[in-house]
């Protein structure tokens, strides 16, 4: 399945956000893949961040990552940089952007 998400980086933290993503811990990327993600791309327009990820089951991916210590640490770091954060709770499974058009 393909999921699109919207988050928002704080205007004064853009460089720090991008820098952090050049150093995503291997333990976290391995966990994301093990939870079923086959790709995850983040696009930025100003402070708006658009995530496109492909995975087997998004709700399952969130459930597997939610309590994982490496993800908890990463999300705490991201919370300092973001105005709108990615929701790893059960409610977050419904946070995907609706498809308006597809070719």
Secondary structure as GFF3:
##gff-version 3
##sequence-region A 1 103
A	DSSP	beta_strand	2	9	.	.	.	ID=ss1
A	DSSP	three_ten_helix	11	13	.	.	.	ID=ss2
A	DSSP	alpha_helix	14	21	.	.	.	ID=ss3
A	DSSP	alpha_helix	26	34	.	.	.	ID=ss4
A	DSSP	beta_strand	37	45	.	.	.	ID=ss5
A	DSSP	beta_strand	48	55	.	.	.	ID=ss6
A	DSSP	alpha_helix	58	66	.	.	.	ID=ss7
A	DSSP	alpha_helix	69	79	.	.	.	ID=ss8
A	DSSP	beta_strand	82	84	.	.	.	ID=ss9
A	DSSP	three_ten_helix	90	94	.	.	.	ID=ss10
###
